[in-house]
Amino acid sequence: MNRHDLVWYVGYGSNVLPARLDAYLGGSAADSRFGAHVAPRTLSPPREHRWITVPHAVYFAGVSARWTGASAFLSLALSSDSIARAYLLDWSALDHIATVENAQTEQTLDVRASVPTRPGAWAQLPVEASSEPHRGKYDAALRLDDMDGVPALTLTSSRVREPGVPADRYRDVIAEGLRDNPFGVDPDAYLAAAVERSAVVRR
């Protein structure tokens, strides 16, 4: 496949755990820890994944329908480094992740059509309007530095929502994903700092 058809999706919350991303792309049962996910058969698993750091801070805000408590977001402003895991995907896989993360009911999001032209910039995704707080909350595509000549993107919120505290089981999934990080960072201390930071993030 041409590298033009690939994208690095950068996960910083629960998607830092490969098993969580696998549930989105490969499906999972209703009684699984990640809930029911039906994935299109045409999706391919990640071709590669690697640890990276990004110069945007993780914080917790809003409401998670799956986990209850607050969800993880990445600040749009340049700030402290965060640990993330980058997955090399087909664009169709990223479209599916964005669609599910935003709980879209009628449309499949085309992330590629909204890609910012330069690293550090972000673009609004055309999510469906909804009064439900868990829908459409990952409505910003933030471009990060390219990797091996392939664009790198993550999903976050275009606005800072009400700060909050993540549910224990959600926090446990993120901590599990961070446990084998190569940077010598303690997951519990890292997440405690993110919770504390949540009250002061403005962008």
C-alpha positions as CSV (number, residue, x, y, z in Angstrom):
1,M,0.0,0.0,0.0
2,N,1.1,3.5,-0.8
3,R,2.2,5.5,2.3
4,H,-0.1,8.2,1.1
5,D,-2.9,5.9,2.2
6,L,-1.6,5.6,5.8
7,V,-1.9,7.7,8.9
8,W,-0.5,7.6,12.4
9,Y,-3.3,7.7,14.9
10,V,-2.0,8.9,18.3
11,G,-3.8,7.6,21.4
12,Y,-3.3,9.2,24.8
13,G,-6.2,8.1,26.9
14,S,-7.6,4.6,27.1
15,N,-6.4,4.0,23.5
16,V,-2.9,4.0,24.8
17,L,-3.8,0.4,25.6
18,P,-3.6,-1.7,22.4
19,A,-6.4,-4.0,23.5
20,R,-8.8,-1.0,23.7
21,L,-8.0,0.0,20.2
22,D,-8.4,-3.6,19.1
23,A,-12.0,-3.5,20.4
24,Y,-12.8,-0.5,18.2
25,L,-11.2,-2.0,15.1
26,G,-11.9,-5.7,15.6
27,G,-15.1,-5.7,17.6
28,S,-15.9,-6.8,21.2
29,A,-18.8,-8.4,23.0
30,A,-21.3,-6.5,25.1
31,D,-20.1,-8.2,28.3
32,S,-16.4,-7.4,27.7
33,R,-14.6,-4.7,29.6
34,F,-14.9,-2.3,26.7
35,G,-18.5,-3.0,25.8
36,A,-20.1,-3.9,22.5
37,H,-18.3,-2.8,19.4
38,V,-19.2,-4.0,15.9
39,A,-16.3,-3.3,13.4
40,P,-16.6,-3.4,9.7
41,R,-14.9,-6.4,8.2
42,T,-12.9,-4.2,5.8
43,L,-10.8,-2.6,8.6
44,S,-7.2,-3.7,9.0
45,P,-5.4,-3.9,12.4
46,P,-2.5,-1.5,13.1
47,R,0.5,-2.2,10.9
48,E,2.8,-1.0,13.7
49,H,2.6,0.9,17.0
50,R,5.3,2.8,18.9
51,W,5.6,5.0,22.0
52,I,6.0,8.7,21.5
53,T,5.7,11.9,23.5
54,V,3.6,14.9,22.3
55,P,3.9,18.5,23.5
56,H,0.3,18.8,24.6
57,A,-1.1,18.1,28.1
58,V,-3.6,15.4,28.9
59,Y,-6.5,16.5,31.1
60,F,-9.9,15.1,32.2
61,A,-13.2,16.7,31.5
62,G,-16.8,16.2,30.4
63,V,-18.7,12.9,30.8
64,S,-18.0,9.4,29.5
65,A,-21.1,7.3,28.6
66,R,-19.1,4.1,28.8
67,W,-17.0,4.7,31.9
68,T,-18.9,7.4,33.7
69,G,-16.7,10.1,35.2
70,A,-14.6,12.4,33.0
71,S,-12.9,11.6,29.7
72,A,-9.3,12.2,28.7
73,F,-8.6,15.0,26.3
74,L,-5.4,16.6,24.9
75,S,-4.9,20.3,25.2
76,L,-4.8,22.1,21.9
77,A,-2.1,24.5,23.2
78,L,1.5,23.6,23.3
79,S,2.4,22.8,26.9
80,S,3.9,19.9,28.9
81,D,4.7,16.6,27.2
82,S,2.3,13.7,27.4
83,I,2.9,10.0,26.7
84,A,1.1,8.5,23.8
85,R,1.1,5.4,21.6
86,A,1.0,5.9,17.8
87,Y,-0.7,3.4,15.6
88,L,0.0,3.1,11.9
89,L,-3.5,2.7,10.3
90,D,-5.3,2.9,7.0
91,W,-7.4,6.2,6.8
92,S,-10.6,4.1,6.9
93,A,-9.6,2.8,10.4
94,L,-9.1,6.3,11.7
95,D,-12.5,7.3,10.2
96,H,-14.1,4.5,12.1
97,I,-12.4,5.4,15.4
98,A,-13.5,9.0,15.1
99,T,-17.0,8.0,14.3
100,V,-17.3,5.7,17.3
101,E,-15.5,8.0,19.7
102,N,-18.0,10.7,18.8
103,A,-21.0,8.3,19.0
104,Q,-22.2,9.3,15.5
105,T,-25.5,7.7,14.6
106,E,-25.9,8.5,10.9
107,Q,-22.7,9.4,9.3
108,T,-19.1,8.1,9.0
109,L,-16.6,10.9,9.7
110,D,-14.0,11.6,6.9
111,V,-11.0,12.7,9.0
112,R,-8.8,12.9,5.9
113,A,-11.0,15.7,4.5
114,S,-10.3,17.7,7.6
115,V,-6.6,17.3,8.1
116,P,-4.8,20.5,9.0
117,T,-2.0,21.5,6.6
118,R,0.7,21.7,9.2
119,P,1.8,20.1,12.5
120,G,0.5,22.0,15.5
121,A,-2.7,23.0,13.8
122,W,-6.2,21.6,14.4
123,A,-9.4,21.4,12.4
124,Q,-13.0,21.0,13.4
125,L,-14.7,17.7,12.5
126,P,-18.2,17.8,11.1
127,V,-19.8,15.9,14.0
128,E,-23.6,15.6,14.4
129,A,-25.3,18.1,16.6
130,S,-26.5,16.6,19.8
131,S,-27.7,17.7,23.3
132,E,-26.2,14.5,24.8
133,P,-22.8,15.4,26.3
134,H,-21.0,12.2,25.3
135,R,-21.8,12.7,21.6
136,G,-19.5,14.7,19.4
137,K,-17.0,15.6,22.1
138,Y,-13.9,14.5,20.1
139,D,-14.6,17.0,17.4
140,A,-11.1,18.3,16.8
141,A,-8.4,16.7,14.6
142,L,-5.0,17.8,16.0
143,R,-2.1,17.3,13.7
144,L,1.2,16.3,15.3
145,D,4.7,16.0,13.8
146,D,4.8,13.7,10.9
147,M,6.4,10.3,11.5
148,D,8.5,8.6,8.7
149,G,6.9,11.0,6.2
150,V,3.3,9.9,7.3
151,P,1.0,12.4,8.9
152,A,0.2,11.9,12.6
153,L,-3.2,12.9,14.1
154,T,-5.0,12.7,17.3
155,L,-8.6,13.4,18.3
156,T,-9.5,15.8,21.1
157,S,-12.1,18.5,21.9
158,S,-12.3,21.9,20.2
159,R,-13.3,23.4,23.6
160,V,-12.4,22.7,27.2
161,R,-15.3,21.1,28.9
162,E,-16.1,21.1,32.6
163,P,-13.1,19.5,34.4
164,G,-13.7,16.3,36.3
165,V,-12.2,13.1,37.7
166,P,-12.1,9.9,35.7
167,A,-13.8,6.8,37.0
168,D,-11.5,4.2,38.6
169,R,-12.1,1.6,35.9
170,Y,-11.3,4.1,33.2
171,R,-8.2,5.3,34.9
172,D,-7.2,1.6,35.4
173,V,-7.3,1.0,31.7
174,I,-5.2,4.0,30.9
175,A,-2.7,3.0,33.7
176,E,-2.5,-0.5,32.2
177,G,-1.7,1.0,28.8
178,L,1.0,3.2,30.3
179,R,2.6,0.4,32.4
180,D,5.2,-0.6,29.9
181,N,6.1,2.9,28.7
182,P,9.8,3.3,28.0
183,F,10.2,6.7,29.6
184,G,10.4,5.6,33.2
185,V,7.1,7.4,34.1
186,D,5.0,6.0,36.9
187,P,1.4,5.7,35.5
188,D,-0.3,6.5,38.8
189,A,1.7,9.7,39.4
190,Y,1.3,10.7,35.7
191,L,-2.5,10.3,35.9
192,A,-2.7,12.1,39.3
193,A,-0.9,15.1,37.7
194,A,-3.3,15.0,34.8
195,V,-6.3,15.1,37.2
196,E,-4.8,18.1,39.0
197,R,-4.0,19.9,35.8
198,S,-7.6,19.5,34.6
199,A,-8.7,22.4,36.7
200,V,-6.4,24.9,35.0
201,V,-6.4,23.9,31.3
202,R,-8.0,26.6,29.2
203,R,-7.1,25.6,25.7
